[in-house]
């Protein structure tokens, strides 16, 4: 019998089907699945729902000692089996054996959540599981356990299935849970007004817990409620979101043990306030490129920073916050932390003073990212005259020698060399600013600077308002994308 998709779950239909296929595969031996993704995206909610519907076994690890974990796991297994007393495990061999025994009589889901916490004190656990899941091992053949290990420490989870790791090649499922895109986030947020949806996504993005537990299910429904919401639920020192980003930085092993954590914060601040090129980040942080490299590498590995390759220029990556709240924290909260934390602080008044910063450093860059995501994943390829193989921002030098930053570049995969790729489209994304003939001419100048490889490029203007002359223009090379099309169309 098929499992029922939970009515209170949003946007996880694909992940639910993959989990259901794994849990009800019908295989006659035990199998291993990996579920991973950054914190707060809803992994535990998803797995607990699966465990509830299948009468499975769920264990959420906590930070502690090996003895404590084995003692707690023994008590949980005993309770599951209605044993008269807790099971006593001295080592992980006996604990893993007991977990596999849970599926001895039937296909059974067994979940070890926050698995990296167990590895902190028991690095041998990977090898123990590997031994029990050897293809011809008796423990595997005599069990139908569907063992799922789940974790949020991305660097740890990524390493589990890489290189010479013990569990490489053992997993029958490798399921990545990611934050929602802006369209699904609007469904999660329950916001009908599209401008309010854009503003809210710029603050909390598509992270499930930010819209539920960490805001007490309190989200703005209309524009006139947004100021109240951001003052109460984000800028207030009592709000969980106020201190969320420093906690994220301290929790991931890739950054938690950094000797100079201040440089990590400074690097995130640089990126969040618009310094996206490597050279600009080094100037902001005032460090050398060699010193910055491992910091950027760690932040990318922890998925706090996203590295975006330039579609049409070689070796010109840019760096962007991987999460909306990171951008908002370093642009809006961190520089004003003392004011916000002061007893009796008027957060609504402080927010009023921060709105120019919000529009330029938070809302604008977030909207540009939404526009690029739309071009890559939602736009009809016919709009560009072909599939959008490469999508990203770039900087071009115009005929008059000035530099021009382009928000959206769509390029074809017709060359391995970025500088030789055909450019299918050039786009400008503006929120809260009327797009005009001036923006059109700017993109026309950029297209001319590309020469032959950009001669047929479409011009895409993505925004909330358009000048009348643009709306009345009848040009096959010009496409206008308003919020309705951004959220619902292609």
Helices and strands as residue ranges (DSSP letters): H 13-23, E 31-36, H 43-54, E 57-60, H 66-80, H 92-101, E 108-113, H 115-121, H 125-132, H 138-141, E 145-151, H 154-160, E 171-176, H 182-189, H 194-204, H 208-211, G 213-215, G 223-225, H 226-233, G 240-243, H 244-251, H 253-256, H 261-272, H 278-285, H 289-301, E 305-308, E 318-321, H 324-328, I 329-333, G 334-336, H 337-341, H 347-357, I 358-363, H 364-373, I 374-378, H 381-384, E 390-397, E 403-411, G 418-420, E 423-435, H 437-450, G 451-454, E 458-466, H 468-472, E 478-481, H 483-488
